[in-house]
Amino acid sequence: MNDFQNSAQEVKERLDIVETIEKYVHLRKMGKNWAGNCPFHSEKTPSFMVNPEIQRFKCYGCGKGGDIFNFIQEIEHIEFPEALEKLAKEAGVEIKKRPVNTRFSKLEDINATASEFFYAELHKYKPALTYAQKRGLTVETLKEFKIGFAPGRGLLYNYLHTKGYSDRVIIESGLVTDTSGRIKDRFINRLMFPIWNIYGKIVAYSGRQLPGDNFGPKYLNTPETPIFHKSNTVFGLYQNKSEIKKKNLTILTEGQMDVISAYASGIRNVIAPLGTALTEQQLDSLGRYSKRLLILFDNDEAGQKALERAFHIAISKGFNVYATNTGEYKDLDESIQASVSKTKRTLSSKMDAYSYILARKLDSLDLTDITQERELVDFHKETLIHLTDPMVREHLTKKFRKITKLNPGAISQDIGPMKGTPPVKTSGASSRDRKNTAPTDININDPETYLIALLIKIGDYKKFHSLNINEFTNPFYKEIISQFASSEDPSMRTIAESSAISDQAKQILTDIALRQDKIPEPKDPISSLNEAYMRIRMTNKTKKLNSIQRQLAIAEEENDDIKIDELTQQLLQLTSQIRSLDDKISRL
């Protein structure tokens, strides 16, 4: 365990999760747990539970749960480092910082230094400042986003040299170009927008041409560097992440000015990709704050094609996707400059992206033309390829038929994943991971669950040593048993906080701890444990018996006498073992 992890562990040991959560939620004692109304969704009946023994919480309404850090991150809309800093201060713990990557920190430092230079230059060069003000950028907005101006002419390069940066670091930052040893400023006569990572560090820049300057692209970004990868960076996420989480909605636009104009007008859940198509990595970043996405791209043909691509990749990542447009205005920035109130009404009148795209296509296509009809069907087919939930696929197919009025018979032959095309996964999880997904709730009637829950209720953790792990089929129960059995002094808290078990196993452990009231108090704990263990063995033997019966039926069809004799012997042995277990259970 490193120093950073030690600090987090010390905070957990000093603070009590119940006392911390009570600062935000009114809790009342319910057996071994504390209960209250969930602070993360609206409810009348308490489904939010906190267990002091394992120092974890869970809401059985919305599913949110975790440890003391998870709670503070959710309730305060902050990242883990900020949550650690806040709780460490309360606990009186000195945070031992993670080792600094010197190379990365120098690149972050040089970008911050460049920001000071660009910001100062903007206020020296009147044409750039006037243009920024005409675009509706107030003094406060310029300062908050650290918007600046790049004059070029080697002024940035010289400035960075005076600040002590070497040519190697200056070149590696991407702020200059190096052609055969001739170093020049990369950004010349451009309005400069810093690009921040989610931790508030400037990692790159996007420079916009000023009016009348037609040299190079309209927007020029810093090239890829060790601290900047365009495919997983989102413009505006750092400034807007709290509001995105609070509103549970991300508005996706095309440009930096859309984000900044929206922010200045009070719409603070808007972000933009960096001149590229939306990527899976960017969606992974967004998904940490909300799985609801409103796409608002430019009204031109290119913007609408980008909307389709973004819609398909977002639904493949499990997002609920909506769409709208700014009507007569080219983009969000232009709409805001015309009327903030009208823009807000536009955003609130969003519709689901599938229906939106379908409606636009119907407006522009002639369905008497088979080629244009094919375009409509192809869009639907492409949508289904990105979905794995059969109910959603069926729902969209019914919607397609209803809206388009196309012949259902023809559609049924055409719709569905293209032959040979595998459905896109809805998450990065492998098929093995999906198979081993922990249930969202526990079933006390399941023999394996009941036995573990009973051991925890009784508090006799040392009895985990006597369990045969091979008798259990649930991989997460095997993890839990293994941890209890290998621990010298096992407790619910140490196991729940162990880094040796998966998050899914911890989730199950939390569910069991919070649902102990569902398990009747056993009159004879030893007999109850023996019965539960025998029921597990009987369940496993019954499954094996059923398998042998199926094999025997196949052997009889094939007249395989040797196999029939072998399976019959196994069947008789299992039947005898099951009967013996049943007798033992009935005598308890």
Order of alpha helices (4+ residues) and beta strands (2+ residues): alpha-alpha-beta-beta-beta-beta-beta-alpha-alpha-alpha-alpha-alpha-beta-alpha-alpha-beta-beta-beta-beta-beta-alpha-beta-alpha-beta-alpha-beta-alpha-beta-alpha-alpha-beta-alpha-alpha-alpha-alpha-alpha-alpha-alpha-alpha-alpha-alpha-alpha
